[in-house]
């Protein structure tokens, strides 16, 4: 088995820490996206009735910035199409 120097050990530890941080950030972003999509889905369903599969897919795959835009549109939209007018 090859000897691992203290510099190599530190580099490995640093790489592991960076990997954990990136994983946490991605998890937080994904959690925020899922939460926003769930709230918008509930609001849209309450306001416009059942949502079709295409709309559900759009909500589940949209980035947070797009979801925020749709949430703002929801306040004034008279139809479901008006909610998604930006996209």
Secondary structure, 3 states (H helix, E strand, C coil): CCCCCHHHHHHHHHHHHHHHHHHHHHHHHHHHHHHHHHHHHHHHHHHHCCCCHHHHHHHHHCCHHHHHHHHHHHHHCCCHHHHCCCC
